[in-house]
């Protein structure tokens, strides 16, 4: 499943599709195993649990909650239905993600007239030119729906028709033709609602939030509605003011702002009012320097040292020839974390920072292995920050630094 998110390819996708039902069935069966649940519940409710450490008691409580929230106390026919729902959901959500990735990759914009790039920062133009060359386009600039490629257009490009074209394409990801997720969304919602009802909840939000800070769907919705009521007047005032700014600068009457106009006019206003150009900051944020600074902060706070190890990307089917850590892509890095005082190996993680067609969008972190006490953990950090161009280090925006 992890490789499906960072290194998609047809053979792997097919293999995952064949294995997914079996894997899902196995994990569903754990919580629905009567004998296993009876043993766990008996131990979990025994007096001896009170003698454990707070961390161990928390682990017991969470384990019991995992089983109950998965249907361990249900009668057999309802357990069987829960298993069926989980199997269908795993298939549908995988298909949904594939549609998003495939529809994102299906769109491109190749521009051969440099005059149409007026307003675009040099860094974005260089990235687009390198992208075009990689696809066999000489003397051209290629743009995609990956965020580091499309957002500079929305923020800086003077050509409104191109901004509109990019915005419309991004709003149709997973929503048209063979990649249309509409039917999948409704079916996923139906199954989630049915699962929640079987488990004794009025809707899926209550089930999802049961062990999170909000606790209930009503609490979460109330928070959002309260926040919305507080920010709406200020938002509308800013929106009106931006529309007036656009009218003054363009000589057009004040009117509604289209979605592909907001980032562009907000950026122009910001540069005029505050003399602040985000592009001017980027040379201060090379990706390796940002990571070194982040690691230094973490090291000081937590008393750890972080060091990078040699890595090696192997094509599928090939064998390792060195002792380097194998990765899923040449850009992927690998780090070890050690206790500064004792030198003990506490954990390791993969870091994969830049976008590509085989990788889903967004930024996330996950664990591949959670070690027991004294055993190293293994995790990963994934981002989609703008990549290096022509051998020069990747220079990040402040927003990417925050990510």
N, C-alpha and C positions, 0 to 999 in steps of 0.2 A: 504493500500500500504506500509506503514511503517513496519507493522508487517510481511509482505511478505518478507522484506529485512533482518529482524533480528530474526524471529521466524517461519520459514517456516514449515508447516506440511500439509499432504494431505487434511484434512477436510477444513482447512483455504484456501488452494490453490483453492479448488473446489468452495468454497463460493465466493472468490474474482473473479474467472472466470465468475461466474453467474452474479455478480453485476456490473462488470467492464463496459459492454456495456451501461447499464443504467446510471451509473455515468458519463461516458465519454460523452454520449449524452446530459446530463444535463449541464455540463460545456461548451460544444460546443455551446449549444443553447443560452447561456447568451449573447455572443458577436454577435450572429446572429439574435437576437430579434430586429426587426425593431423599435417597439415602445420604448423599453428601450434605444436603441442607439439614437433615435431622442431626447429623453429627456436629456440624458447625454451630447450629442453634443451641444444642445442648451444652457445648463447651462455652459458647459466647454468653450464655445466661447463668453460668456456674459462679459460685462465690469466689473461686480462685482468681477470676479476672480482676477483682479489686486489689490483688497483691501485685499486679503488674505495674510497670512504669507508666506514666501518663501517655507517652508516645505509643507504647504497646496497647494500652487501653483504647486509644484513639483508632489504632489500626483494627482492632476487633470491632469497634462500633461501625467503622466505615465498611468493613467486610459484611457485617450483618445487613447494613443498609443497602449495599450493592445487590445482595441476593433478594431482599424484599422488593426493592424497586424494579427488579427484573422478573418478578412474578413467582418467587419461590413458594409463597403461601397459597397460590391459586390451585383450584382443582385441575385435574388432568386435561380436560377438554380446553380450558382456557390457557393452560401452559402450551398445549399444542398450537393453539392459534397465535400466541405470542411468538413462538418459534417461526411460524409461517410468515408473520408480519416482518420479523427481523430479516429473514432471508430475502423477501421481496424488497424491503427498504435498502438493503446493501446493494442489490442489483440496480435499483432505480437511482440511488444517489451517485453510484459510480458512473452510470450513463449520463446523468446530469453534468457531472464534472467534465466528462469527455466532450460533451457538446460545447461547454464553455471554452475549453482549450482549443477544440477544433475550429469553432467559429471565430475565435480570436486570431488564430493562425491563418484562416482563410482570407482575411482582408489585408490588403496592403495599398499603399499610395506611393507611386513612383513619380517623382517630379523631375523633369529634365530642363525646365526653364528656371534658372537661378533667381530671376527677378521676382518670381512668385514667393520666394523665401524671405522677402523683406520683413525686417523686424525680428527674425529668428536669431537667437544668440549663436555665436560662432561654434560653441561647444555642441549645440544641438545639430547644427549643420554638419559638423565633422562626424558626429555619430551616425547621422543619416547617410552620409556619403560612404562611410565604412560598411554600413548595413547593405547599401546598394551593391557595392563591390563584391561582398560576400555572396550575393545572389546573382552575380554575373551582369550587373548593370553598370556600365562605365559612364562617367560624366553625368551622374544622376544622384538623386537623394531619395532614399526609401524610408517610409514611415510605417509603423505598425500600431496596433492597439495596446501594446505593452506600455505601461505608464511612463517610463523614462523617455519613450519615443513620442507619445501623443501629447503629454501635458505641456511641453514647451510650445507646441503649436497653439493650444488653447490659451496660453498665457501671453504669448508674444507675437504671433504671426499677424501681420496687417491684413492679409487676404481673408475676408469674412467668409467667402464661399468655401474655402478650404477648411476653415474652422468648423463651419456647419457640416461639411461632409464628414469630418473626423468625429464630431459629436454624434451625428446620426448613426454612424457605423458602431461607435462604442455603445450606444443605447440599444442596439439590436443584437448584441452578443447573447447567444443562447436563445434567441427569440424569433428565428425565421428558418424556413426551408427544412432541410434535413437536420438542422441543429436546434429546432424549436423545442424548448423545454416546457412549454405551457402545459401539455397533458401530464408530463412527469410531475410538475409542481403540484397539480391538483391531486394526483394519485398519492404523492408523498404526504400531503396534508391529510388526506382521508385516512391513510394507514397510521399516521402519528396520532390522530384523534382517536381512532379505534383502540390503539394500544393504551393511550391514557385512560380511556373509559374502562377498559378491562382491568387496569391497575387501580381503579377507584378514584380517578381524578376527572374533573369536569372538562378539562381541555389539556392539550399537550404542554402549554406554558407552565401549568402547575407542576406537572411531572418533571419537566426540565429544571425548574428553579427550586425544587424541593430542598436541595442541600446547598443552595447558593445564597448569597447575601439577601437578594430580594425575597426569597422564600415562596412567593406566589406570583402568578401572572397578573393579578389585580394590583399588587404592590408595584410591580415593574411598570405597568401601564399608567398607574397613578403618578409615578415619578416622572415619566415621559410627558404626560399631559400637564403636570405642574410646571415642569421646565419649559415646555412649549409656551404656556400662557405667560411666563415671565420674560421670555426672550422675543416673543412675536412683535411687540411694539418697537423695540430697538431694531430688530431685523427689517421691518417694513420701512422704518425711517432711513436706514442705511441703503436699502434698495432704492428708495425714492431719490435719495441724494446722488447715488451712482448714476441713475437714469438722467438726472439733471446735468451731471458732469459730462456724460456722453453727449447729450444734446448740445451743450455749450461748445464742446470740442469738435463735434462733427457738423454743426450747423443744422442739425435736424431737429424737428419738434420733439418734445419730451414724450416718450412712449414706453411700452413694456420692453424689458430687456429679454432677448432670447437666451437660451441656456449657453449657447456658444459665444455669447458676448460678455458674460459676467467676469470670468477670469481675466480676459483681455483688458477690459476697461478698468477693472480693479487694480491691475498691475500698472497701467499707465498713470492712474491717480496716485498710487503709492509712490511711484518714482517722482512724480511732480511735487507732491505734498511733503514728502519726507526725504527726498533725495536718496532713497534706498533701492539699490539694485541687487537682487539676490544673486545674480550671476557674479557680481564682484566679490562675493564671499567665498565662492567655490574653490578658488586656489588655496584657501586656508584649510580646506577639508578633504585632502587626499584620503582615499578609503583606508590605506594602511596606517596613516597617521591617526585617523579617527579610531580605528580598532585598538591601536597601541594605547591611546589615551583612555579609551573605555576600559581596557584591561588593567591599566595602571590604577584607575579609580577603584575597580573591583578588588584589586590586590591589596590596596591600602585598607579598604573597609573590612574585608573578610580574612586578611592574613593569608593570602594564597599567592602562588606564582603560576603564571600561565605561559606555556612555551609551545611554539609551533613545531610540528614534526614533519619530516619529509613525506610526501604523498606520491602516489603513482596511479594514474588512470589506466585501466586495462580494458581493451575492447572485449565485448562478450565472447567467451570461448577461449580467450588467450590465458596464458599462465604467468604468474608473477616471477620476475627474475631478480628482484631486490627485496630487501626487508622493509621497504617503505609501506606506509599505510595505504591500502587500496581505497579509492574514492569512485564516485559515480560520474564525475566529470572533471576534466583537467583544471577547471577554475576552483574546484572544491578544496578547502583547506581543512587541516586537522590539528587540534590542540589538546594538550594535557594540562590538568590542573593539579598542583601539589600543595600540600600544607607548607607554609613558609618555614615554620620552626622544625617540624619533624621530617619534612621531605616526603611524607606519605602521599601516595598517588590517590587522590580523592575522586577523580573522574576525568572524562575526555569528552570532546564534542567536535562534530563536523560543522563547518561554516561555509555556506554557499550564498554569495551576495548578489549575483547579477542575473538578469532575465535571459531567457532563451525560449525557443519555440517548444521545447520538450518539457517545459516547467510551468506550473500554474502560477497565477499572479498572487500578489499579496506578500505578507511577511508573517512567519510563524516560528514557533519552537516546539520541540517534542522530545520525548525520551525513547531511546531504542532499548535501553536496559536500565532498570532501577536496581542498583546494588543493595544488598543487605548491609547491616552494620559492619563497617570496616571494608566493604567491597566497593570498588570503583563504580561509578555510574557512567552511562554513555548516553549522550544527547546530541541534539542538532539545533542549529540556528539558520533559518532560511530567510533571505530577503530578495527583493527585485530592484535594487538600486542601479543607477546608470552605470554601464560597463566602461572599462578602459577602452580608449580609441587609439589605434595606430601605435601601440606599444607604450603610450603615455598612461600614467596612473589615473584611475577613475577619480573624478572630483565630485563630491557630493553636495547637494543642496542642504540647507539647514534642516529642512523637513526630513530628509533622508538620515541626517545625523541623529535627529530625535528618534527615528525608527530604530 
